């Protein structure tokens, strides 16, 4: 640490949450090419990065606009990578995949609508609300069910994830619409 400038180290450390989020993107990129024996550890790595990036950012007040954009992108890429890999491997059906990603598809359609209408430039950052956080937790729970080979509650959990995900999507759309004013 520079004795003349003690904030230099703090300034550099504030990028740690974005680095952790970037690790989730890296895990998403390697997941489809990894042996199935590594899937558990990669999902655990995704879960840990999902938790710690936000926890550290909130605890040390190291939030940034980049982090607010990067974190949901990392989430979507991770869910897409894992779920599509498992559809390919026959561990998830197409219907389960669609239900699992209902929120993410909804947000994608909102985003595409904003681009098509030219309103994307007016969008303010919208913080994740409880339905979105619950959806993410349910997605990871579903991943853990797949990893344990327990298919008993897989369809029920996929439906629950879709239901709460749709609530999160509607809430996100509402918050975005009111962020323009």
TAQUI-V627392 format. One record per helix or strand of 3 or more residues. SS is the DSSP state (alpha for helix, beta for strand). FROM is the first residue (numbers start at 0). LEN is the number of residues. If there is no record, write none. Layout:
SS;FROM;LEN + SS;FROM;LEN
This chain:
alpha;6;7 + alpha;15;16 + alpha;35;24 + alpha;64;24 + alpha;93;7 + alpha;101;16 + alpha;119;3 + alpha;129;19 + alpha;153;26
